[in-house]
Amino acid sequence: MQYDILEALNQIAVEKNMEIDYVIETLKSSLVSAARKKYGDGDNIVVNIDRRSGEIFIKADTTGTSDLA
């Protein structure tokens, strides 16, 4: 099933004449936005997509740590 995701992303990139990296980054950004909308802005949400297997990993750090400037 994961291979189907990679195949679909590649097809989008070809059809829209975009780099695959841009398509993947857009998907990652969309997943982060959706997770924040559902779970709130307080969590540090990270999305990774394995480009070999197509697996999508979403992690929310709820420990309350944040970047200190």
C-alpha positions as CSV (number, residue, x, y, z in Angstrom):
1,M,0.0,0.0,0.0
2,Q,2.8,2.4,0.8
3,Y,4.3,2.0,-2.6
4,D,1.0,3.3,-4.0
5,I,1.5,6.5,-2.1
6,L,5.0,7.0,-3.7
7,E,3.6,6.2,-7.1
8,A,0.8,8.7,-6.7
9,L,3.2,11.4,-5.5
10,N,5.5,10.8,-8.4
11,Q,2.5,10.9,-10.8
12,I,1.4,14.3,-9.3
13,A,4.9,15.6,-9.7
14,V,5.0,14.6,-13.4
15,E,1.5,15.8,-14.2
16,K,2.0,19.2,-12.6
17,N,5.6,19.5,-13.8
18,M,7.0,19.8,-10.2
19,E,9.9,18.4,-8.4
20,I,9.0,15.3,-6.3
21,D,10.7,17.0,-3.3
22,Y,8.2,19.9,-3.5
23,V,5.3,17.5,-3.7
24,I,6.5,15.6,-0.6
25,E,7.2,18.8,1.4
26,T,3.8,20.0,0.5
27,L,2.2,16.8,1.8
28,K,4.3,16.9,5.0
29,S,3.2,20.5,5.6
30,S,-0.4,19.6,5.0
31,L,-0.2,16.7,7.5
32,V,1.4,18.9,10.1
33,S,-1.4,21.5,9.6
34,A,-4.1,18.9,9.9
35,A,-2.6,17.4,13.0
36,R,-2.3,20.9,14.6
37,K,-5.9,21.6,13.7
38,K,-7.1,18.4,15.4
39,Y,-4.8,18.3,18.4
40,G,-3.9,21.9,19.0
41,D,-1.0,24.2,18.3
42,G,0.9,23.4,21.6
43,D,2.5,20.2,20.3
44,N,5.6,20.0,18.3
45,I,4.5,17.9,15.3
46,V,7.0,16.2,13.0
47,V,6.2,14.4,9.8
48,N,8.6,12.1,8.0
49,I,8.0,10.2,4.8
50,D,10.3,7.3,4.0
51,R,11.1,7.7,0.3
52,R,11.9,4.0,-0.1
53,S,8.9,2.4,1.5
54,G,6.4,5.2,1.4
55,E,5.7,4.9,5.1
56,I,4.5,8.1,6.8
57,F,5.5,8.8,10.4
58,I,3.8,11.5,12.4
59,K,5.1,12.3,15.9
60,A,3.8,14.8,18.4
61,D,6.1,15.9,21.2
62,T,3.8,16.8,24.1
63,T,6.5,17.2,26.7
64,G,6.1,21.0,26.6
65,T,9.6,21.7,25.3
66,S,10.0,24.5,22.9
67,D,12.7,26.3,21.0
68,L,14.4,28.9,23.2
69,A,15.5,32.0,21.3
